[in-house]
Amino acid sequence: MNPLLRNILAVIVGAIIGSIVNGALISVSGKVIPPPDGADVTTFEGLKSSIHLFEPKHFIFPFLAHAIGTLIGALIAYKIAVGNKLRTAMIVGVLFLIGGISNCFLLPAPFWFMAVDVLFAYIPMAYLGCKLSGYK
């Protein structure tokens, strides 16, 4: 297979699988740490209107979902890619970072969470995925 096409496929597969991991962790988060009383987290509008009720513990799983989803996506992209493996995995990290930044504008989460999420859940996790895959 053409290396460019394989690297494009690596980014696509990494982003899809990373998103699935992210979504799976978000979907179980309410079972591990129940949402606050009166919070509707089943819809985006409900989440947006009740996020002011959240305590710091309620932000653990969203951070883990973002970080682990990015880590797995980048790791998979690194493994599939040929040549430019680091760049391919980091593209996955940047895609997740763009999603994280857009969430900062869509959800009125506390500033501390947005800062921690944007600074530590995406690019560092993509790089860690490369390291775990054998990047020297």
Beta strands, then each sheet from edge to edge (+ up, - down):
end
